[in-house]
Amino acid sequence: MKSGPIGVFDSGYGGLTVLKALTSTLPQYDYLYLGDNARVPYGTRSFETVYQYTWECVQALFSMGCPLVILACNTASAKALRSIQQEKLPHFAPNRRVLGVIRPTTEEVGLLSTSKHVGILGTPGTISSDSYPIEIAKFYPELKVSQEACPLWVPLVENNQHLSEGASYFVQQHLEALQQRDPQIDTVVLGCTHYPLLLPLLEKQAPKNWRFLAQGELVAGKLAEYLQRHPEMESQLSTQGQRRFLTTDSAASFSEKAALFYGEAVQAEKIELDHYPFTPDAH
Ligand code: DGL
C-alpha cells in the first residue's frame, strides 16, 4: 500500500479540537479531516445509524488513502469502533487501523483520581452505551464511575453560545446532577469533542476540587506511543505536514465555524461520500 495521511473523523466540527492536539504533538504527518456535517449530530442517534454513518465515512477516508483513521468523535467511538474493528477490518482492510478516543482516556483516568470516584460527561449516545464505565472497569475496577448526559451542550457550542448566560444555566444543571450522584468525585472526563470549549464555564461553576480531563492532548500522546509500538503502521504514514479539511455539508459554513474549534482559519472542501467507494484491500 502507498503511504497516506492520518484520517481524522468526526460527526462535524468538534473533532477539530482533537486534530489541533494531534497536529501540535505530531506535526510531521499529513492529516485528512472529515466532518459529517450533513448528518450531525450523532449523539442522539441509534447504535445502527451511528455504526452505518461512521463506517461509510471511514471507507471514504480509506479510499482516499488513509492507512489509519482516528475516530475523534466520542459517540462514534462508543457505538461504532468495536464493530468496525471486529466485523469490518478483518474482511475489508486487514492492514488498516481504526482507533478511537475512549480507550486512551480510560487508560489514564485512574491515575489522576485521588478519591477513586470519577465522573463522565457526554452526549446521550455515549452515556447510554456505557462505554466509559465498561472500559474503565478493565483498567481500574476499583474506580466508582458516575455518568451524566448533557444533550444541550453540543448545540450551545455549535451556535457559539457556550459562554453565554444561557449556557451557564445548562452547565450548572448537569454539574449539580453529577455531583448529587456522587459527592466524592474529583476527576471528570469531558467525553465529547465539544466540551473543551465549555471549560471556562465548567471550571468557574464546578466544585473547586474537580479536575476536568479534556481528550485532545491525551489522545495525541497515546497516538505517539502507538506509532512507536507499531513501526509497520508508522512507515505507512506520509510526512509532508499537510492538512486537508473535508465536509459532507457546505464548505463555506465549515470554513467559517472551524476556527472556533481549531483555533485558526481553514479552507474546507465539500465531498459526496458515494463518490469515494472503497475497494476492499487484498488479504
Ligand atoms: N462529536 C460528538 C461527540 O464527541 C458530538 C457531536 C454529535 O453529537 O455528533 O460525541
Residues whose N, C-alpha, C, O or C-beta is under 5 A from the ligand:
A	BS01	DGL	S11 G14 V40 P41 Y42 G43 T44 A72 C73 N74 T75 T123 V154 G191 C192 T193
